[in-house]
Amino acid sequence: MKGLLLIVVAMFVVVYCIKFAARQVDAKSDTGIILLCILVQSGLTELSRHVVVSPPLQFVAAFAGGALVYSLLLDTTFKKGIVISLLSSAMIFVGLLVIIGVAAV
């Protein structure tokens, strides 16, 4: 039961960090669109793992693809997609560290 709760809380953190970042750059921030972005970005990340051999190039391809996904689905520019990707990634990282710290107690 604790594991399921941790997954739900982690998903909540991911969705709302992306929503917050999208609101900061005046992009769409509907929950359904955000969930679609997460789904498409996950698929794109897996695709980059199979297509690109070098790990640094995988990171760049996944990051640029994620920014493109945000820009297309959230109806904004590519530069704002990059900002959304950077801001949400940093907030998700911190949020997940907090969750891990709380779960370890």
KESE-115967 format. One record per residue: residue number from 1; residue in three letters; chain; x, y, z of N, C-alpha, C, CB in turn. Coordinates in pm, whole numbers, plus 50000, padded with zeros to 5 digits. Glycine has a CB too. Layout:
<nodes>
<node i="NUM" aa="ALA" ch="A" n_east="X" n_north="Y" n_up="Z" ca_east="X" ca_north="Y" ca_up="Z" c_east="X" c_north="Y" c_up="Z" cb_east="X" cb_north="Y" cb_up="Z"/>
...
</nodes>
This chain:
<nodes>
<node i="1" aa="MET" ch="A" n_east="50082" n_north="49880" n_up="50000" ca_east="50000" ca_north="50000" ca_up="50000" c_east="50086" c_north="50126" c_up="50000" cb_east="49907" cb_north="50000" cb_up="50121"/>
<node i="2" aa="LYS" ch="A" n_east="50198" n_north="50121" n_up="50075" ca_east="50286" ca_north="50236" ca_up="50081" c_east="50348" c_north="50266" c_up="49944" cb_east="50397" cb_north="50213" cb_up="50184"/>
<node i="3" aa="GLY" ch="A" n_east="50381" n_north="50160" n_up="49869" ca_east="50438" ca_north="50177" ca_up="49736" c_east="50341" c_north="50244" c_up="49640" cb_east="50481" cb_north="50043" cb_up="49681"/>
<node i="4" aa="LEU" ch="A" n_east="50214" n_north="50205" n_up="49646" ca_east="50112" ca_north="50266" ca_up="49561" c_east="50093" c_north="50413" c_up="49595" cb_east="49980" cb_north="50191" cb_up="49576"/>
<node i="5" aa="LEU" ch="A" n_east="50094" n_north="50443" n_up="49724" ca_east="50081" ca_north="50583" ca_up="49767" c_east="50199" c_north="50666" c_up="49717" cb_east="50072" cb_north="50592" cb_up="49920"/>
<node i="6" aa="LEU" ch="A" n_east="50319" n_north="50610" n_up="49721" ca_east="50437" ca_north="50682" ca_up="49672" c_east="50427" c_north="50708" c_up="49522" cb_east="50565" cb_north="50602" cb_up="49703"/>
<node i="7" aa="ILE" ch="A" n_east="50375" n_north="50613" n_up="49446" ca_east="50358" ca_north="50632" ca_up="49301" c_east="50257" c_north="50741" c_up="49272" cb_east="50314" cb_north="50500" cb_up="49233"/>
<node i="8" aa="VAL" ch="A" n_east="50146" n_north="50741" n_up="49345" ca_east="50043" ca_north="50843" ca_up="49326" c_east="50098" c_north="50982" c_up="49361" cb_east="49918" cb_north="50811" cb_up="49412"/>
<node i="9" aa="VAL" ch="A" n_east="50170" n_north="50992" n_up="49471" ca_east="50227" ca_north="51121" ca_up="49512" c_east="50332" c_north="51167" c_up="49411" cb_east="50290" cb_north="51111" cb_up="49653"/>
<node i="10" aa="ALA" ch="A" n_east="50414" n_north="51076" n_up="49361" ca_east="50515" ca_north="51111" ca_up="49261" c_east="50449" c_north="51161" c_up="49132" cb_east="50607" cb_north="50990" cb_up="49230"/>
<node i="11" aa="MET" ch="A" n_east="50343" n_north="51095" n_up="49089" ca_east="50272" ca_north="51139" ca_up="48968" c_east="50209" c_north="51277" c_up="48990" cb_east="50162" cb_north="51036" cb_up="48928"/>
<node i="12" aa="PHE" ch="A" n_east="50155" n_north="51298" n_up="49108" ca_east="50098" ca_north="51430" ca_up="49143" c_east="50206" c_north="51538" c_up="49133" cb_east="50038" cb_north="51427" cb_up="49287"/>
<node i="13" aa="VAL" ch="A" n_east="50324" n_north="51509" n_up="49188" ca_east="50435" ca_north="51606" ca_up="49183" c_east="50473" c_north="51636" c_up="49039" cb_east="50557" cb_north="51554" cb_up="49261"/>
<node i="14" aa="VAL" ch="A" n_east="50485" n_north="51534" n_up="48957" ca_east="50524" ca_north="51553" ca_up="48817" c_east="50422" c_north="51638" c_up="48743" cb_east="50541" cb_north="51417" cb_up="48747"/>
<node i="15" aa="VAL" ch="A" n_east="50294" n_north="51603" n_up="48754" ca_east="50190" ca_north="51677" ca_up="48682" c_east="50184" c_north="51823" c_up="48727" cb_east="50052" cb_north="51610" cb_up="48703"/>
<node i="16" aa="TYR" ch="A" n_east="50186" n_north="51846" n_up="48856" ca_east="50171" ca_north="51983" ca_up="48902" c_east="50297" c_north="52067" c_up="48885" cb_east="50130" cb_north="51984" cb_up="49045"/>
<node i="17" aa="CYS" ch="A" n_east="50413" n_north="52006" n_up="48880" ca_east="50534" ca_north="52082" ca_up="48847" c_east="50530" c_north="52129" c_up="48701" cb_east="50661" cb_north="51997" cb_up="48871"/>
<node i="18" aa="ILE" ch="A" n_east="50484" n_north="52042" n_up="48612" ca_east="50472" ca_north="52081" ca_up="48471" c_east="50363" c_north="52187" c_up="48455" cb_east="50441" cb_north="51958" cb_up="48382"/>
<node i="19" aa="LYS" ch="A" n_east="50250" n_north="52170" n_up="48527" ca_east="50143" ca_north="52271" ca_up="48521" c_east="50194" c_north="52407" c_up="48568" cb_east="50023" cb_north="52226" cb_up="48607"/>
<node i="20" aa="PHE" ch="A" n_east="50270" n_north="52409" n_up="48677" ca_east="50324" ca_north="52535" ca_up="48730" c_east="50418" c_north="52599" c_up="48629" cb_east="50396" cb_north="52511" cb_up="48863"/>
<node i="21" aa="ALA" ch="A" n_east="50508" n_north="52519" n_up="48571" ca_east="50603" ca_north="52572" ca_up="48473" c_east="50530" c_north="52625" c_up="48350" cb_east="50705" cb_north="52464" cb_up="48432"/>
<node i="22" aa="ALA" ch="A" n_east="50425" n_north="52555" n_up="48305" ca_east="50349" ca_north="52600" ca_up="48189" c_east="50277" c_north="52731" c_up="48218" cb_east="50248" cb_north="52492" cb_up="48146"/>
<node i="23" aa="ARG" ch="A" n_east="50225" n_north="52745" n_up="48337" ca_east="50158" ca_north="52871" ca_up="48374" c_east="50255" c_north="52988" c_up="48378" cb_east="50089" cb_north="52856" cb_up="48510"/>
<node i="24" aa="GLN" ch="A" n_east="50379" n_north="52962" n_up="48414" ca_east="50478" ca_north="53069" ca_up="48423" c_east="50510" c_north="53130" c_up="48287" cb_east="50606" cb_north="53017" cb_up="48486"/>
<node i="25" aa="VAL" ch="A" n_east="50494" n_north="53054" n_up="48180" ca_east="50522" ca_north="53106" ca_up="48046" c_east="50393" c_north="53125" c_up="47964" cb_east="50617" cb_north="53010" cb_up="47972"/>
<node i="26" aa="ASP" ch="A" n_east="50279" n_north="53127" n_up="48032" ca_east="50148" ca_north="53149" ca_up="47968" c_east="50115" c_north="53046" c_up="47861" cb_east="50143" cb_north="53287" cb_up="47907"/>
<node i="27" aa="ALA" ch="A" n_east="50145" n_north="52919" n_up="47890" ca_east="50108" ca_north="52810" ca_up="47800" c_east="49983" c_north="52741" c_up="47856" cb_east="50227" cb_north="52707" cb_up="47783"/>
<node i="28" aa="LYS" ch="A" n_east="49924" n_north="52653" n_up="47775" ca_east="49810" ca_north="52576" ca_up="47824" c_east="49854" c_north="52493" c_up="47944" cb_east="49752" cb_north="52483" cb_up="47712"/>
<node i="29" aa="SER" ch="A" n_east="49765" n_north="52478" n_up="48041" ca_east="49804" ca_north="52401" ca_up="48159" c_east="49690" c_north="52310" c_up="48207" cb_east="49846" cb_north="52494" cb_up="48272"/>
<node i="30" aa="ASP" ch="A" n_east="49610" n_north="52260" n_up="48114" ca_east="49504" ca_north="52166" ca_up="48150" c_east="49567" c_north="52033" c_up="48191" cb_east="49405" cb_north="52146" cb_up="48032"/>
<node i="31" aa="THR" ch="A" n_east="49506" n_north="51968" n_up="48288" ca_east="49561" ca_north="51842" ca_up="48337" c_east="49565" c_north="51735" c_up="48229" cb_east="49480" cb_north="51794" cb_up="48455"/>
<node i="32" aa="GLY" ch="A" n_east="49463" n_north="51727" n_up="48146" ca_east="49461" ca_north="51627" ca_up="48039" c_east="49574" c_north="51646" c_up="47940" cb_east="49329" cb_north="51632" cb_up="47966"/>
<node i="33" aa="ILE" ch="A" n_east="49599" n_north="51771" n_up="47902" ca_east="49710" ca_north="51801" ca_up="47810" c_east="49844" c_north="51767" c_up="47874" cb_east="49708" cb_north="51951" cb_up="47768"/>
<node i="34" aa="ILE" ch="A" n_east="49857" n_north="51798" n_up="48003" ca_east="49982" ca_north="51768" ca_up="48075" c_east="50005" c_north="51617" c_up="48078" cb_east="49977" cb_north="51825" cb_up="48219"/>
<node i="35" aa="LEU" ch="A" n_east="49900" n_north="51540" n_up="48106" ca_east="49913" ca_north="51394" ca_up="48106" c_east="49951" c_north="51342" c_up="47968" cb_east="49783" cb_north="51328" cb_up="48153"/>
<node i="36" aa="LEU" ch="A" n_east="49894" n_north="51401" n_up="47863" ca_east="49930" ca_north="51362" ca_up="47727" c_east="50076" c_north="51396" c_up="47699" cb_east="49839" cb_north="51433" cb_up="47624"/>
<node i="37" aa="CYS" ch="A" n_east="50122" n_north="51511" n_up="47745" ca_east="50264" ca_north="51549" ca_up="47729" c_east="50355" c_north="51446" c_up="47795" cb_east="50290" cb_north="51689" cb_up="47788"/>
<node i="38" aa="ILE" ch="A" n_east="50319" n_north="51404" n_up="47916" ca_east="50399" ca_north="51306" ca_up="47989" c_east="50404" c_north="51174" c_up="47911" cb_east="50343" cb_north="51282" cb_up="48131"/>
<node i="39" aa="LEU" ch="A" n_east="50291" n_north="51132" n_up="47859" ca_east="50284" ca_north="51008" ca_up="47783" c_east="50369" c_north="51015" c_up="47655" cb_east="50139" cb_north="50975" cb_up="47747"/>
<node i="40" aa="VAL" ch="A" n_east="50354" n_north="51123" n_up="47580" ca_east="50430" ca_north="51139" ca_up="47455" c_east="50579" c_north="51152" c_up="47485" cb_east="50380" cb_north="51263" cb_up="47377"/>
<node i="41" aa="GLN" ch="A" n_east="50612" n_north="51227" n_up="47589" ca_east="50753" ca_north="51244" ca_up="47623" c_east="50816" c_north="51113" c_up="47669" cb_east="50768" cb_north="51351" cb_up="47732"/>
<node i="42" aa="SER" ch="A" n_east="50740" n_north="51031" n_up="47739" ca_east="50792" ca_north="50899" ca_up="47779" c_east="50822" c_north="50813" c_up="47657" cb_east="50692" cb_north="50827" cb_up="47871"/>
<node i="43" aa="GLY" ch="A" n_east="50731" n_north="50814" n_up="47562" ca_east="50754" ca_north="50738" ca_up="47439" c_east="50873" c_north="50790" c_up="47362" cb_east="50632" cb_north="50742" cb_up="47352"/>
<node i="44" aa="LEU" ch="A" n_east="50886" n_north="50922" n_up="47357" ca_east="50999" ca_north="50983" ca_up="47286" c_east="51132" c_north="50950" c_up="47353" cb_east="50980" cb_north="51135" cb_up="47277"/>
<node i="45" aa="THR" ch="A" n_east="51132" n_north="50947" n_up="47484" ca_east="51253" ca_north="50912" ca_up="47558" c_east="51294" c_north="50768" c_up="47529" cb_east="51233" cb_north="50933" cb_up="47708"/>
<node i="46" aa="GLU" ch="A" n_east="51197" n_north="50677" n_up="47529" ca_east="51227" ca_north="50537" ca_up="47496" c_east="51278" c_north="50524" c_up="47353" cb_east="51103" cb_north="50450" cb_up="47517"/>
<node i="47" aa="LEU" ch="A" n_east="51217" n_north="50598" n_up="47262" ca_east="51262" ca_north="50595" ca_up="47122" c_east="51406" c_north="50642" c_up="47110" cb_east="51171" cb_north="50681" cb_up="47034"/>
<node i="48" aa="SER" ch="A" n_east="51440" n_north="50750" n_up="47182" ca_east="51577" ca_north="50801" ca_up="47175" c_east="51676" c_north="50701" c_up="47234" cb_east="51588" cb_north="50936" cb_up="47248"/>
<node i="49" aa="ARG" ch="A" n_east="51634" n_north="50623" n_up="47332" ca_east="51724" ca_north="50521" ca_up="47389" c_east="51756" c_north="50412" c_up="47288" cb_east="51660" cb_north="50458" cb_up="47514"/>
<node i="50" aa="HIS" ch="A" n_east="51661" n_north="50380" n_up="47202" ca_east="51683" ca_north="50274" ca_up="47105" c_east="51751" c_north="50324" c_up="46978" cb_east="51552" cb_north="50209" cb_up="47069"/>
<node i="51" aa="VAL" ch="A" n_east="51733" n_north="50450" n_up="46944" ca_east="51787" ca_north="50502" ca_up="46818" c_east="51926" c_north="50561" c_up="46836" cb_east="51693" cb_north="50609" cb_up="46761"/>
<node i="52" aa="VAL" ch="A" n_east="51947" n_north="50637" n_up="46940" ca_east="52074" ca_north="50706" ca_up="46962" c_east="52162" c_north="50620" c_up="47053" cb_east="52051" cb_north="50848" cb_up="47025"/>
<node i="53" aa="VAL" ch="A" n_east="52288" n_north="50603" n_up="47014" ca_east="52378" ca_north="50513" ca_up="47087" c_east="52447" c_north="50583" c_up="47202" cb_east="52482" cb_north="50456" cb_up="46992"/>
<node i="54" aa="SER" ch="A" n_east="52492" n_north="50704" n_up="47183" ca_east="52570" ca_north="50775" ca_up="47283" c_east="52479" c_north="50834" c_up="47393" cb_east="52653" cb_north="50887" cb_up="47216"/>
<node i="55" aa="PRO" ch="A" n_east="52509" n_north="50809" n_up="47522" ca_east="52426" ca_north="50864" ca_up="47630" c_east="52414" c_north="51017" c_up="47629" cb_east="52482" cb_north="50820" cb_up="47761"/>
<node i="56" aa="PRO" ch="A" n_east="52521" n_north="51093" n_up="47603" ca_east="52502" ca_north="51239" ca_up="47598" c_east="52407" c_north="51281" c_up="47485" cb_east="52637" cb_north="51308" cb_up="47581"/>
<node i="57" aa="LEU" ch="A" n_east="52418" n_north="51214" n_up="47371" ca_east="52328" ca_north="51245" ca_up="47260" c_east="52185" c_north="51202" c_up="47291" cb_east="52376" cb_north="51179" cb_up="47132"/>
<node i="58" aa="GLN" ch="A" n_east="52169" n_north="51093" n_up="47366" ca_east="52034" ca_north="51051" ca_up="47410" c_east="51971" c_north="51159" c_up="47495" cb_east="52040" cb_north="50919" cb_up="47487"/>
<node i="59" aa="PHE" ch="A" n_east="52049" n_north="51215" n_up="47588" ca_east="51998" ca_north="51320" ca_up="47675" c_east="51956" c_north="51442" c_up="47594" cb_east="52104" cb_north="51360" cb_up="47779"/>
<node i="60" aa="VAL" ch="A" n_east="52041" n_north="51484" n_up="47501" ca_east="52009" ca_north="51601" ca_up="47418" c_east="51886" c_north="51575" c_up="47332" cb_east="52130" cb_north="51638" cb_up="47328"/>
<node i="61" aa="ALA" ch="A" n_east="51878" n_north="51456" n_up="47273" ca_east="51763" ca_north="51422" ca_up="47188" c_east="51635" c_north="51417" c_up="47270" cb_east="51786" cb_north="51288" cb_up="47118"/>
<node i="62" aa="ALA" ch="A" n_east="51641" n_north="51357" n_up="47388" ca_east="51522" ca_north="51348" ca_up="47473" c_east="51482" c_north="51487" c_up="47525" cb_east="51547" cb_north="51253" cb_up="47591"/>
<node i="63" aa="PHE" ch="A" n_east="51580" n_north="51569" n_up="47560" ca_east="51550" ca_north="51703" ca_up="47611" c_east="51490" c_north="51790" c_up="47501" cb_east="51676" cb_north="51768" cb_up="47668"/>
<node i="64" aa="ALA" ch="A" n_east="51551" n_north="51789" n_up="47384" ca_east="51499" ca_north="51869" ca_up="47272" c_east="51363" c_north="51818" c_up="47228" cb_east="51597" cb_north="51867" cb_up="47154"/>
<node i="65" aa="GLY" ch="A" n_east="51346" n_north="51686" n_up="47228" ca_east="51217" ca_north="51629" ca_up="47193" c_east="51110" c_north="51666" c_up="47295" cb_east="51227" cb_north="51478" cb_up="47182"/>
<node i="66" aa="GLY" ch="A" n_east="51147" n_north="51665" n_up="47423" ca_east="51054" ca_north="51704" ca_up="47528" c_east="51012" c_north="51850" c_up="47514" cb_east="51116" cb_north="51681" cb_up="47665"/>
<node i="67" aa="ALA" ch="A" n_east="51109" n_north="51936" n_up="47484" ca_east="51076" ca_north="52077" ca_up="47463" c_east="50985" c_north="52095" c_up="47342" cb_east="51205" cb_north="52159" cb_up="47445"/>
<node i="68" aa="LEU" ch="A" n_east="51009" n_north="52016" n_up="47238" ca_east="50923" ca_north="52020" ca_up="47120" c_east="50782" c_north="51972" c_up="47153" cb_east="50983" cb_north="51936" cb_up="47007"/>
<node i="69" aa="VAL" ch="A" n_east="50773" n_north="51866" n_up="47231" ca_east="50641" ca_north="51815" ca_up="47274" c_east="50567" c_north="51922" c_up="47352" cb_east="50657" cb_north="51687" cb_up="47360"/>
<node i="70" aa="TYR" ch="A" n_east="50635" n_north="51985" n_up="47447" ca_east="50571" ca_north="52092" ca_up="47525" c_east="50527" c_north="52206" c_up="47434" cb_east="50667" cb_north="52144" cb_up="47633"/>
<node i="71" aa="SER" ch="A" n_east="50612" n_north="52245" n_up="47341" ca_east="50577" ca_north="52358" ca_up="47255" c_east="50458" c_north="52326" c_up="47165" cb_east="50697" cb_north="52398" cb_up="47170"/>
<node i="72" aa="LEU" ch="A" n_east="50450" n_north="52204" n_up="47115" ca_east="50340" ca_north="52167" ca_up="47026" c_east="50209" c_north="52144" c_up="47103" cb_east="50376" cb_north="52041" cb_up="46947"/>
<node i="73" aa="LEU" ch="A" n_east="50215" n_north="52065" n_up="47209" ca_east="50093" ca_north="52029" ca_up="47280" c_east="50041" c_north="52141" c_up="47370" cb_east="50116" cb_north="51906" cb_up="47362"/>
<node i="74" aa="LEU" ch="A" n_east="50131" n_north="52223" n_up="47423" ca_east="50088" ca_north="52331" ca_up="47512" c_east="50069" c_north="52462" c_up="47436" cb_east="50189" cb_north="52351" cb_up="47623"/>
<node i="75" aa="ASP" ch="A" n_east="50079" n_north="52456" n_up="47303" ca_east="50052" ca_north="52569" ca_up="47215" c_east="50136" c_north="52691" c_up="47252" cb_east="49904" cb_north="52605" cb_up="47221"/>
<node i="76" aa="THR" ch="A" n_east="50268" n_north="52672" n_up="47247" ca_east="50361" ca_north="52780" ca_up="47280" c_east="50482" c_north="52770" c_up="47188" cb_east="50403" cb_north="52774" cb_up="47430"/>
<node i="77" aa="THR" ch="A" n_east="50582" n_north="52854" n_up="47209" ca_east="50701" ca_north="52853" ca_up="47125" c_east="50801" c_north="52748" c_up="47175" cb_east="50766" cb_north="52993" cb_up="47124"/>
<node i="78" aa="PHE" ch="A" n_east="50899" n_north="52718" n_up="47089" ca_east="51002" ca_north="52620" ca_up="47127" c_east="51085" c_north="52671" c_up="47244" cb_east="51093" cb_north="52588" cb_up="47007"/>
<node i="79" aa="LYS" ch="A" n_east="51115" n_north="52803" n_up="47244" ca_east="51193" ca_north="52859" ca_up="47356" c_east="51118" c_north="52845" c_up="47487" cb_east="51224" cb_north="53008" cb_up="47330"/>
<node i="80" aa="LYS" ch="A" n_east="50987" n_north="52869" n_up="47484" ca_east="50908" ca_north="52851" ca_up="47606" c_east="50899" c_north="52703" c_up="47643" cb_east="50767" cb_north="52909" cb_up="47587"/>
<node i="81" aa="GLY" ch="A" n_east="50900" n_north="52615" n_up="47544" ca_east="50904" ca_north="52471" ca_up="47570" c_east="51031" c_north="52432" c_up="47643" cb_east="50894" cb_north="52393" cb_up="47440"/>
<node i="82" aa="ILE" ch="A" n_east="51143" n_north="52494" n_up="47605" ca_east="51270" ca_north="52469" ca_up="47674" c_east="51262" c_north="52517" c_up="47818" cb_east="51387" cb_north="52539" cb_up="47601"/>
<node i="83" aa="VAL" ch="A" n_east="51204" n_north="52635" n_up="47839" ca_east="51189" ca_north="52688" ca_up="47975" c_east="51101" c_north="52596" c_up="48059" cb_east="51130" cb_north="52831" cb_up="47972"/>
<node i="84" aa="ILE" ch="A" n_east="50990" n_north="52551" n_up="48001" ca_east="50901" ca_north="52459" ca_up="48072" c_east="50976" c_north="52332" c_up="48109" cb_east="50777" cb_north="52425" cb_up="47987"/>
<node i="85" aa="SER" ch="A" n_east="51053" n_north="52279" n_up="48016" ca_east="51128" ca_north="52156" ca_up="48039" c_east="51232" c_north="52174" c_up="48149" cb_east="51195" cb_north="52110" cb_up="47910"/>
<node i="86" aa="LEU" ch="A" n_east="51308" n_north="52282" n_up="48144" ca_east="51410" ca_north="52307" ca_up="48246" c_east="51350" c_north="52330" c_up="48384" cb_east="51495" cb_north="52427" cb_up="48207"/>
<node i="87" aa="LEU" ch="A" n_east="51250" n_north="52418" n_up="48390" ca_east="51188" ca_north="52453" ca_up="48517" c_east="51118" c_north="52333" c_up="48580" cb_east="51089" cb_north="52568" cb_up="48499"/>
<node i="88" aa="SER" ch="A" n_east="51041" n_north="52262" n_up="48500" ca_east="50969" ca_north="52147" ca_up="48556" c_east="51065" c_north="52035" c_up="48595" cb_east="50866" cb_north="52094" cb_up="48454"/>
<node i="89" aa="SER" ch="A" n_east="51171" n_north="52014" n_up="48519" ca_east="51268" ca_north="51910" ca_up="48554" c_east="51335" c_north="51940" c_up="48688" cb_east="51375" cb_north="51897" cb_up="48445"/>
<node i="90" aa="ALA" ch="A" n_east="51373" n_north="52064" n_up="48709" ca_east="51435" ca_north="52102" ca_up="48837" c_east="51337" c_north="52084" c_up="48953" cb_east="51484" cb_north="52247" cb_up="48832"/>
<node i="91" aa="MET" ch="A" n_east="51212" n_north="52126" n_up="48934" ca_east="51113" ca_north="52114" ca_up="49041" c_east="51079" c_north="51967" c_up="49067" cb_east="50985" cb_north="52192" cb_up="49006"/>
<node i="92" aa="ILE" ch="A" n_east="51070" n_north="51887" n_up="48962" ca_east="51040" ca_north="51744" ca_up="48980" c_east="51154" c_north="51676" c_up="49055" cb_east="51017" cb_north="51675" cb_up="48842"/>
<node i="93" aa="PHE" ch="A" n_east="51277" n_north="51710" n_up="49021" ca_east="51393" ca_north="51652" ca_up="49089" c_east="51389" c_north="51682" c_up="49239" cb_east="51524" cb_north="51706" cb_up="49027"/>
<node i="94" aa="VAL" ch="A" n_east="51364" n_north="51807" n_up="49274" ca_east="51357" ca_north="51846" ca_up="49415" c_east="51238" c_north="51778" c_up="49483" cb_east="51346" cb_north="52000" cb_up="49428"/>
<node i="95" aa="GLY" ch="A" n_east="51123" n_north="51776" n_up="49416" ca_east="51006" ca_north="51713" ca_up="49473" c_east="51025" c_north="51564" c_up="49498" cb_east="50889" cb_north="51733" cb_up="49383"/>
<node i="96" aa="LEU" ch="A" n_east="51088" n_north="51495" n_up="49405" ca_east="51112" ca_north="51353" ca_up="49423" c_east="51215" c_north="51326" c_up="49533" cb_east="51157" cb_north="51291" cb_up="49293"/>
<node i="97" aa="LEU" ch="A" n_east="51313" n_north="51416" n_up="49549" ca_east="51407" ca_north="51402" ca_up="49660" c_east="51335" c_north="51417" c_up="49794" cb_east="51519" cb_north="51507" cb_up="49648"/>
<node i="98" aa="VAL" ch="A" n_east="51240" n_north="51509" n_up="49801" ca_east="51161" ca_north="51527" ca_up="49923" c_east="51078" c_north="51402" c_up="49950" cb_east="51069" cb_north="51650" cb_up="49911"/>
<node i="99" aa="ILE" ch="A" n_east="51016" n_north="51347" n_up="49847" ca_east="50936" ca_north="51225" ca_up="49864" c_east="51023" c_north="51110" c_up="49913" cb_east="50867" cb_north="51186" cb_up="49732"/>
<node i="100" aa="ILE" ch="A" n_east="51142" n_north="51094" n_up="49855" ca_east="51232" ca_north="50988" ca_up="49897" c_east="51274" c_north="51008" c_up="50042" cb_east="51356" cb_north="50981" cb_up="49806"/>
<node i="101" aa="GLY" ch="A" n_east="51302" n_north="51133" n_up="50079" ca_east="51340" ca_north="51163" ca_up="50217" c_east="51228" c_north="51134" c_up="50315" cb_east="51382" cb_north="51308" cb_up="50230"/>
<node i="102" aa="VAL" ch="A" n_east="51106" n_north="51168" n_up="50280" ca_east="50992" ca_north="51142" ca_up="50368" c_east="50964" c_north="50992" c_up="50376" cb_east="50867" cb_north="51217" cb_up="50319"/>
<node i="103" aa="ALA" ch="A" n_east="50977" n_north="50922" n_up="50262" ca_east="50950" ca_north="50778" ca_up="50262" c_east="51054" c_north="50700" c_up="50341" cb_east="50945" cb_north="50727" cb_up="50119"/>
<node i="104" aa="ALA" ch="A" n_east="51175" n_north="50753" n_up="50349" ca_east="51281" ca_north="50683" ca_up="50421" c_east="51265" c_north="50691" c_up="50572" cb_east="51416" cb_north="50740" cb_up="50381"/>
<node i="105" aa="VAL" ch="A" n_east="51186" n_north="50787" n_up="50616" ca_east="51169" ca_north="50805" ca_up="50762" c_east="51076" c_north="50703" c_up="50820" cb_east="51115" cb_north="50944" cb_up="50794"/>
</nodes>
